[in-house]
Amino acid sequence: MMPTGAFLLLQMLRVMWSSGRGYADSAASTKTPRYRAKKKIVRALWIACGILMLVFPITHFIITLGLFTTFLSFTILDESL
Protein backbone atom coordinates (compact mmCIF):
# COMPACT_ATOMS: atom_id res chain seq x y z
CA MET A 1 0.00 0.00 0.00
CA MET A 2 1.38 3.39 -1.01
CA PRO A 3 1.15 6.16 1.62
CA THR A 4 -0.79 9.24 0.60
CA GLY A 5 0.48 12.81 0.76
CA ALA A 6 -1.69 13.59 3.78
CA PHE A 7 -0.31 10.56 5.63
CA LEU A 8 3.27 11.61 4.91
CA LEU A 9 2.54 15.18 6.03
CA LEU A 10 1.06 13.94 9.31
CA GLN A 11 4.10 11.73 9.88
CA MET A 12 6.48 14.65 9.30
CA LEU A 13 4.50 16.85 11.70
CA ARG A 14 4.51 14.11 14.33
CA VAL A 15 8.28 13.74 14.06
CA MET A 16 8.81 17.50 14.22
CA TRP A 17 6.63 17.92 17.31
CA SER A 18 8.00 14.86 19.09
CA SER A 19 11.57 16.03 18.60
CA GLY A 20 10.81 19.25 20.47
CA ARG A 21 11.39 21.47 17.46
CA GLY A 22 8.13 23.17 16.78
CA TYR A 23 7.24 26.75 16.21
CA ALA A 24 9.14 27.96 19.27
CA ASP A 25 12.46 28.25 17.43
CA SER A 26 11.02 30.20 14.53
CA ALA A 27 8.85 32.41 16.77
CA ALA A 28 11.87 33.51 18.80
CA SER A 29 13.88 34.34 15.70
CA THR A 30 11.14 36.56 14.25
CA LYS A 31 11.34 38.90 17.24
CA THR A 32 14.96 39.92 16.71
CA PRO A 33 15.74 43.43 15.45
CA ARG A 34 17.69 42.00 12.52
CA TYR A 35 14.72 39.95 11.32
CA ARG A 36 12.36 42.92 11.71
CA ALA A 37 14.73 45.02 9.60
CA LYS A 38 14.69 42.31 6.93
CA LYS A 39 10.87 42.31 7.01
CA LYS A 40 10.86 46.06 6.41
CA ILE A 41 13.08 45.58 3.36
CA VAL A 42 10.80 42.86 2.01
CA ARG A 43 7.70 45.00 2.64
CA ALA A 44 9.26 47.92 0.73
CA LEU A 45 10.25 45.55 -2.08
CA TRP A 46 6.67 44.23 -2.40
CA ILE A 47 5.22 47.74 -2.36
CA ALA A 48 7.60 48.87 -5.11
CA CYS A 49 6.88 45.78 -7.20
CA GLY A 50 3.15 46.19 -6.63
CA ILE A 51 3.34 49.72 -7.97
CA LEU A 52 5.28 48.45 -10.99
CA MET A 53 2.60 45.84 -11.57
CA LEU A 54 -0.08 48.54 -11.51
CA VAL A 55 1.88 50.79 -13.87
CA PHE A 56 2.56 48.00 -16.39
CA PRO A 57 -0.56 45.77 -16.39
CA ILE A 58 0.90 43.14 -18.72
CA THR A 59 0.13 39.58 -17.64
CA HIS A 60 3.51 38.01 -18.35
CA PHE A 61 5.31 40.96 -16.71
CA ILE A 62 3.17 40.66 -13.56
CA ILE A 63 3.69 36.91 -13.29
CA THR A 64 7.44 37.15 -13.87
CA LEU A 65 7.87 40.04 -11.45
CA GLY A 66 5.73 38.31 -8.82
CA LEU A 67 7.74 35.10 -8.99
CA PHE A 68 11.04 36.96 -8.91
CA THR A 69 9.89 39.09 -5.96
CA THR A 70 8.83 35.94 -4.10
CA PHE A 71 12.27 34.45 -4.70
CA LEU A 72 13.96 37.63 -3.44
CA SER A 73 11.70 37.72 -0.37
CA PHE A 74 12.59 34.18 0.63
CA THR A 75 16.26 34.89 -0.02
CA ILE A 76 16.24 38.01 2.15
CA LEU A 77 14.29 36.38 4.99
CA ASP A 78 16.44 33.25 5.02
CA GLU A 79 17.49 32.54 8.60
CA SER A 80 20.77 30.83 7.77
CA LEU A 81 22.54 34.15 7.18
BAFI-3210 file (N, C-alpha, C; in Angstrom, 3 decimals, decimal comma, padded with zeros to 6 digits):
// residues 81
n [1|2|3|4|5|6|7|8|9|10|11|12|13|14|15|16|17|18|19|20|21|22|23|24|25|26|27|28|29|30|31|32|33|34|35|36|37|38|39|40|41|42|43|44|45|46|47|48|49|50|51|52|53|54|55|56|57|58|59|60|61|62|63|64|65|66|67|68|69|70|71|72|73|74|75|76|77|78|79|80|81]
n.u [000,838|000,600|001,662|-000,315|-000,197|-001,207|-000,922|001,880|002,516|001,329|002,926|005,432|004,888|004,348|006,854|008,349|007,120|007,453|010,166|010,696|011,181|009,400|007,258|008,463|011,200|011,263|009,521|010,855|013,014|011,844|011,431|013,670|015,700|017,156|015,787|013,338|014,161|014,835|012,288|011,109|012,526|011,684|008,945|008,999|010,075|007,990|005,960|007,038|007,259|004,588|003,541|004,865|003,637|001,051|001,477|002,437|000,375|000,689|000,236|002,244|004,436|003,642|003,359|005,985|007,448|006,215|006,905|009,704|009,997|008,970|010,939|013,151|012,217|012,103|014,800|015,943|014,750|015,817|016,941|019,438|021,517]
n.v [-001,167|002,176|005,114|008,045|011,576|013,155|011,445|011,225|013,885|014,187|012,382|013,638|015,987|014,868|013,807|016,159|017,579|015,765|015,742|018,031|020,324|022,738|025,366|027,118|027,755|029,188|031,263|032,718|033,674|035,481|037,753|039,238|042,188|042,275|040,527|041,856|044,157|043,043|042,237|044,728|045,576|043,666|044,244|046,846|046,201|044,615|046,529|048,358|046,678|046,034|048,507|048,784|046,682|047,680|049,893|048,813|046,905|044,166|040,836|038,727|040,122|040,796|038,252|037,238|039,187|038,913|036,261|036,495|038,416|037,014|035,029|036,675|037,653|035,354|034,776|037,005|036,833|034,511|032,457|031,431|033,103]
n.w [000,000|-000,874|000,737|001,279|000,389|002,471|004,651|004,778|005,350|007,892|009,301|009,147|010,591|013,094|013,764|013,863|015,985|018,082|018,400|019,692|018,348|017,351|016,632|018,283|017,976|015,547|016,156|018,105|016,662|014,939|016,360|016,646|016,240|013,866|012,131|011,974|010,641|008,199|007,398|006,955|004,719|002,855|002,801|001,696|-000,778|-001,893|-002,011|-003,853|-006,109|-006,442|-007,181|-009,620|-010,965|-011,169|-012,786|-015,180|-016,573|-017,711|-018,389|-018,506|-017,557|-014,946|-013,772|-014,009|-012,556|-010,056|-009,326|-009,271|-007,251|-005,091|-004,870|-004,196|-001,745|-000,104|-000,152|001,127|003,669|004,659|007,265|007,666|007,308]
ca.u [000,000|001,379|001,146|-000,790|000,484|-001,687|-000,309|003,274|002,537|001,064|004,105|006,476|004,499|004,509|008,285|008,805|006,628|007,997|011,574|010,808|011,392|008,129|007,237|009,138|012,462|011,020|008,852|011,865|013,882|011,136|011,337|014,957|015,740|017,694|014,721|012,356|014,733|014,687|010,874|010,857|013,083|010,795|007,701|009,263|010,250|006,674|005,218|007,600|006,879|003,147|003,342|005,281|002,599|-000,084|001,877|002,555|-000,557|000,897|000,130|003,512|005,306|003,170|003,694|007,440|007,869|005,726|007,735|011,039|009,892|008,829|012,275|013,961|011,705|012,592|016,259|016,239|014,292|016,441|017,486|020,766|022,544]
ca.v [000,000|003,393|006,163|009,238|012,809|013,586|010,557|011,614|015,181|013,945|011,735|014,651|016,852|014,110|013,738|017,499|017,923|014,864|016,030|019,247|021,469|023,166|026,747|027,959|028,250|030,204|032,408|033,513|034,339|036,557|038,905|039,925|043,431|041,996|039,945|042,915|045,025|042,306|042,306|046,060|045,584|042,857|045,000|047,917|045,553|044,233|047,743|048,866|045,777|046,191|049,724|048,450|045,838|048,540|050,790|047,997|045,772|043,136|039,583|038,006|040,955|040,664|036,906|037,152|040,039|038,307|035,097|036,963|039,086|035,943|034,454|037,627|037,723|034,175|034,894|038,011|036,384|033,246|032,543|030,834|034,146]
ca.w [000,000|-001,008|001,623|000,601|000,760|003,781|005,629|004,913|006,030|009,308|009,878|009,298|011,701|014,332|014,060|014,223|017,307|019,087|018,602|020,469|017,463|016,778|016,213|019,272|017,427|014,532|016,766|018,798|015,697|014,249|017,239|016,711|015,449|012,520|011,320|011,709|009,602|006,934|007,012|006,407|003,363|002,012|002,645|000,734|-002,082|-002,398|-002,357|-005,106|-007,199|-006,633|-007,971|-010,994|-011,566|-011,514|-013,873|-016,389|-016,393|-018,724|-017,638|-018,354|-016,714|-013,564|-013,286|-013,870|-011,447|-008,821|-008,993|-008,909|-005,964|-004,096|-004,702|-003,442|-000,374|000,627|-000,025|002,150|004,990|005,021|008,604|007,767|007,179]
c.u [000,895|000,813|000,739|-000,015|000,081|-001,060|001,149|003,414|002,301|002,259|005,230|006,163|004,680|005,983|008,798|008,373|007,204|009,473|011,780|011,052|010,080|008,241|007,996|010,429|012,224|010,338|009,860|012,731|013,180|011,012|012,650|014,924|016,241|016,601|013,649|012,859|014,619|013,240|010,515|011,377|012,161|009,472|007,875|009,436|008,902|005,835|005,716|007,199|005,378|002,820|003,749|004,230|001,369|000,235|001,937|001,655|-000,487|001,025|001,480|004,514|004,927|003,549|005,190|007,934|007,408|006,551|009,136|011,033|009,717|010,172|013,164|013,516|012,198|014,094|016,637|015,881|014,909|017,164|018,886|021,874|022,668]
c.v [001,246|004,472|007,402|010,460|013,293|012,735|010,945|012,955|015,011|013,286|012,737|015,588|016,153|014,049|015,098|017,854|017,023|015,142|017,321|020,485|021,816|024,589|027,646|028,549|029,369|031,431|033,298|034,272|035,474|037,806|039,686|041,187|043,209|041,445|040,995|043,886|044,357|042,354|043,665|046,171|044,829|043,589|046,123|047,358|045,193|045,451|048,305|047,992|045,841|047,425|049,487|047,602|046,655|049,464|050,041|046,768|044,748|041,802|038,905|038,806|040,796|039,304|036,771|037,963|039,465|037,114|035,516|037,650|038,068|035,294|035,378|037,711|036,547|034,238|035,885|037,515|035,068|033,394|031,980|031,872|034,968]
c.w [000,000|-000,082|000,825|001,072|002,133|004,887|005,864|005,640|007,523|009,994|010,101|010,457|013,042|014,727|014,511|015,644|018,388|019,351|019,385|019,636|016,801|016,295|017,176|018,720|016,429|015,125|017,484|017,800|014,963|015,108|017,324|015,861|014,024|011,607|010,993|010,652|008,229|006,447|006,432|004,981|002,417|001,784|001,616|-000,676|-002,700|-002,775|-003,676|-006,288|-007,474|-007,445|-009,419|-011,704|-011,961|-012,686|-015,198|-016,261|-017,536|-017,982|-017,439|-017,518|-015,244|-012,982|-013,055|-012,683|-010,107|-008,387|-008,561|-007,537|-004,839|-003,803|-003,874|-001,984|000,456|000,827|001,075|003,542|005,452|006,362|008,716|007,665|008,428]
res [m|m|p|t|g|a|f|l|l|l|q|m|l|r|v|m|w|s|s|g|r|g|y|a|d|s|a|a|s|t|k|t|p|r|y|r|a|k|k|k|i|v|r|a|l|w|i|a|c|g|i|l|m|l|v|f|p|i|t|h|f|i|i|t|l|g|l|f|t|t|f|l|s|f|t|i|l|d|e|s|l]
***
